[in-house]
Amino acid sequence: MSDASDDDSGAPGADDEPEPGGGAGPELRHGVPVTESRGQQVLHPGRDELVELVRMLRDDEGFRVCVDVTAVDYLAYDAPRGLPAGVTGERFEVVVGLLSHATAERLRLRVQVPSGDPTCPSLFDVHPGTEALEREVFDMFGIAFTDHPDLTRILMPEDWEGHPLRKDNPVGAIPVQFKGVRNDR
Amino acid sequence: MSAADLTRTAEGGQEMGPRKGATADELLRELGAVLRMSEAEAAALADVPPDEDERTMILNMGPQHPSTHGVLRLMLELEGETVLRTKPIIGYLHTGMEKTGETLTYVQGPTNTTRMDYAAPLFNELVFSLATETLLGIEDDIPERAQWIRMLLCELNRMSSHLLFLATNGLDMGAVSMMIYGWREREETLRLLEMITGLRMNHNFIRPGGVAADLPDGWRDATLRVLDLVEPRLGEYEVLMTGQPIWRQRLQGVGLITADEAIALGATGPVLRSTGVPWDLRKADPYLFYDQVDFGVVVGSYGDCFDRYAIRLNEVRESMAIVRQILDKLPPGDYRIQDRKVTPPPRARIDESMEALIHHFKLFTEGFKVPEGEVYCAIESPRGELGCYMVSDGSGTPYRMHIRGPSFVNLQAMPHMLRGGLIADAVAVISSVDPIMGEVDR
């Protein structure tokens, strides 16, 4: 955890990511810091700004489709994360992909979610198509989406313990957790 | 929900509980957000009387139902024969492929992703390769011939995937002979793919840097043979199904969805195009050389099962037209990038060059290093937008590899197509969404 935030504070100087503003603070778009990753636009809103930003992008900017919601666990990541100045890297990051049919333009939102309070506001009321995607993120990362209508596991068995895509969840060597198999067969 | 609650996550069953009628509040949440309707409209829709004698019934369909295309399970709330609520329950085929992807090198990656959408494996390999190449910064250096070969293979794969749909769609509707015909033509296409890649499915042929091998001798004749064979057969399908009154009555007006609903639900591919939205990434945001071939985007107008059937049938024709253009335009050249950091050296060089041997050894043991960063690449698979979100930390394996499967998202549109319809039509709707469970569950 602490590693990640240390890297970020050093990122603007050491990172070779373009920092167009120089020393004049991060570039803003729609009021939130914006960066570019391999030619793709990335916005970095805070958790509390997320829903209003996505609603505004849908209503005013034509980003009518939410194509993807996923998350990344940066627990074991020790490279510059490409975050703009002023955004502190947290352990989890919810990544939302938006698409405008009118201009074929894509936007990516990276929302920092701390490990102490892994919650994020749900986009269901803006884009109902995020229902299953947010459930998948909850299932795999344990990030709870507040106001989601039906936040249950979607891919793993409902009595599964833990969240498989977290980096502290090891590959292999996990006892089989399936219940209800009798030994007396 | 606080963090303490999350340590033990027994969230309870995924099942849909029975309920005594639908209150307007529930309906607004269930439909209102999706349909963008007013509260008054949602209340007017609450036509289910709040009754005490439990007139609705919860019915499980699948996961072993033959028409659920594998292991899809639907929980249907029925009132008589009318479907009210539907909840797709998935995960029966979940094998943790995204987690597995974090342990495999970029060279091994396509062997993993190709098994996701098993009806269109080459698309999974392509999107993984495109994301890797974008992270490497070599996406503009891939040889032209490699890109054209990728297009050729993808369009052949789109043909085989849609032919599979036509076969299973016919089977689901009771046109059993169609299943045999569709399967027969798909087999011809797969045989061609086998000749080119060595395998019928799960090819692992498109790899970061290009493709695995050049096209074999005789591929052009074999391709033309398949095209000439399938072309008249599509006409036979039209005679067998498109014009038949039974077929039309079974599909027309069934499983309706509007453009606004499809967009709100994130649906892509034929489900979205059936509502009249001409959205095809090959046209809208061309990748490879799709801007250099001439083809049409097939759209429907009613958003029903018949439109989705007709779209796929005609997309086979468009794919064949693209393949014919590729046959004319395929340039000579290299089939993979000659960057020793990405592409293994030719076998003959290993005997005479120490560097070649080292490169070969390093590539196949630890793979190549990819600069840190994150990227999202999307292509148009037969089922819709297939995306790959990849995060690299500068090592030889992806730090995070996420595949946005079109079937997974399109499944969300199914409850809205089913609502208010007959249970007998549920089979038609499932079939017309054409979900591939390997991709849904990953």
HADDOCK unambig.tbl for C-alpha pairs under 7 A between the chains (distance, minus, plus):
assign (segid A and resid 37 and name CA) (segid B and resid 373 and name CA) 6.98 0.50 0.50
assign (segid A and resid 37 and name CA) (segid B and resid 374 and name CA) 6.64 0.50 0.50
assign (segid A and resid 37 and name CA) (segid B and resid 375 and name CA) 6.76 0.50 0.50
assign (segid A and resid 38 and name CA) (segid B and resid 134 and name CA) 6.99 0.50 0.50
assign (segid A and resid 38 and name CA) (segid B and resid 375 and name CA) 6.76 0.50 0.50
assign (segid A and resid 64 and name CA) (segid B and resid 263 and name CA) 6.98 0.50 0.50
assign (segid A and resid 65 and name CA) (segid B and resid 263 and name CA) 5.93 0.50 0.50
assign (segid A and resid 65 and name CA) (segid B and resid 264 and name CA) 6.43 0.50 0.50
assign (segid A and resid 65 and name CA) (segid B and resid 266 and name CA) 5.80 0.50 0.50
assign (segid A and resid 66 and name CA) (segid B and resid 266 and name CA) 6.05 0.50 0.50
assign (segid A and resid 67 and name CA) (segid B and resid 266 and name CA) 5.84 0.50 0.50
assign (segid A and resid 68 and name CA) (segid B and resid 404 and name CA) 6.52 0.50 0.50
assign (segid A and resid 72 and name CA) (segid B and resid 400 and name CA) 6.68 0.50 0.50
assign (segid A and resid 77 and name CA) (segid B and resid 393 and name CA) 6.37 0.50 0.50
assign (segid A and resid 78 and name CA) (segid B and resid 393 and name CA) 6.94 0.50 0.50
assign (segid A and resid 79 and name CA) (segid B and resid 372 and name CA) 6.81 0.50 0.50
assign (segid A and resid 79 and name CA) (segid B and resid 393 and name CA) 5.68 0.50 0.50
assign (segid A and resid 81 and name CA) (segid B and resid 373 and name CA) 6.84 0.50 0.50
assign (segid A and resid 104 and name CA) (segid B and resid 284 and name CA) 6.30 0.50 0.50
assign (segid A and resid 104 and name CA) (segid B and resid 285 and name CA) 6.41 0.50 0.50
assign (segid A and resid 116 and name CA) (segid B and resid 3 and name CA) 6.52 0.50 0.50
assign (segid A and resid 117 and name CA) (segid B and resid 2 and name CA) 6.51 0.50 0.50
assign (segid A and resid 117 and name CA) (segid B and resid 3 and name CA) 5.61 0.50 0.50
assign (segid A and resid 118 and name CA) (segid B and resid 3 and name CA) 6.39 0.50 0.50
assign (segid A and resid 125 and name CA) (segid B and resid 33 and name CA) 5.78 0.50 0.50
assign (segid A and resid 127 and name CA) (segid B and resid 264 and name CA) 5.65 0.50 0.50
assign (segid A and resid 127 and name CA) (segid B and resid 265 and name CA) 6.83 0.50 0.50
assign (segid A and resid 128 and name CA) (segid B and resid 33 and name CA) 6.44 0.50 0.50
assign (segid A and resid 128 and name CA) (segid B and resid 34 and name CA) 5.62 0.50 0.50
assign (segid A and resid 128 and name CA) (segid B and resid 264 and name CA) 6.06 0.50 0.50
assign (segid A and resid 128 and name CA) (segid B and resid 265 and name CA) 5.56 0.50 0.50
assign (segid A and resid 129 and name CA) (segid B and resid 264 and name CA) 5.89 0.50 0.50
assign (segid A and resid 129 and name CA) (segid B and resid 265 and name CA) 3.65 0.50 0.50
assign (segid A and resid 129 and name CA) (segid B and resid 266 and name CA) 4.98 0.50 0.50
assign (segid A and resid 129 and name CA) (segid B and resid 412 and name CA) 6.92 0.50 0.50
assign (segid A and resid 142 and name CA) (segid B and resid 6 and name CA) 6.56 0.50 0.50
assign (segid A and resid 144 and name CA) (segid B and resid 1 and name CA) 6.83 0.50 0.50
assign (segid A and resid 152 and name CA) (segid B and resid 11 and name CA) 5.99 0.50 0.50
assign (segid A and resid 152 and name CA) (segid B and resid 14 and name CA) 6.41 0.50 0.50
assign (segid A and resid 154 and name CA) (segid B and resid 90 and name CA) 6.47 0.50 0.50
assign (segid A and resid 154 and name CA) (segid B and resid 91 and name CA) 6.40 0.50 0.50
assign (segid A and resid 155 and name CA) (segid B and resid 90 and name CA) 6.13 0.50 0.50
assign (segid A and resid 155 and name CA) (segid B and resid 91 and name CA) 3.92 0.50 0.50
assign (segid A and resid 155 and name CA) (segid B and resid 94 and name CA) 6.19 0.50 0.50
assign (segid A and resid 155 and name CA) (segid B and resid 441 and name CA) 6.43 0.50 0.50
assign (segid A and resid 156 and name CA) (segid B and resid 91 and name CA) 6.13 0.50 0.50
assign (segid A and resid 158 and name CA) (segid B and resid 10 and name CA) 6.51 0.50 0.50
assign (segid A and resid 158 and name CA) (segid B and resid 11 and name CA) 6.56 0.50 0.50
assign (segid A and resid 158 and name CA) (segid B and resid 12 and name CA) 6.25 0.50 0.50
assign (segid A and resid 158 and name CA) (segid B and resid 13 and name CA) 5.84 0.50 0.50
assign (segid A and resid 158 and name CA) (segid B and resid 14 and name CA) 6.58 0.50 0.50
assign (segid A and resid 159 and name CA) (segid B and resid 10 and name CA) 5.15 0.50 0.50
assign (segid A and resid 161 and name CA) (segid B and resid 8 and name CA) 6.09 0.50 0.50
assign (segid A and resid 161 and name CA) (segid B and resid 9 and name CA) 5.92 0.50 0.50
assign (segid A and resid 162 and name CA) (segid B and resid 7 and name CA) 6.99 0.50 0.50
assign (segid A and resid 162 and name CA) (segid B and resid 8 and name CA) 6.99 0.50 0.50
assign (segid A and resid 162 and name CA) (segid B and resid 9 and name CA) 6.98 0.50 0.50
assign (segid A and resid 165 and name CA) (segid B and resid 99 and name CA) 6.06 0.50 0.50
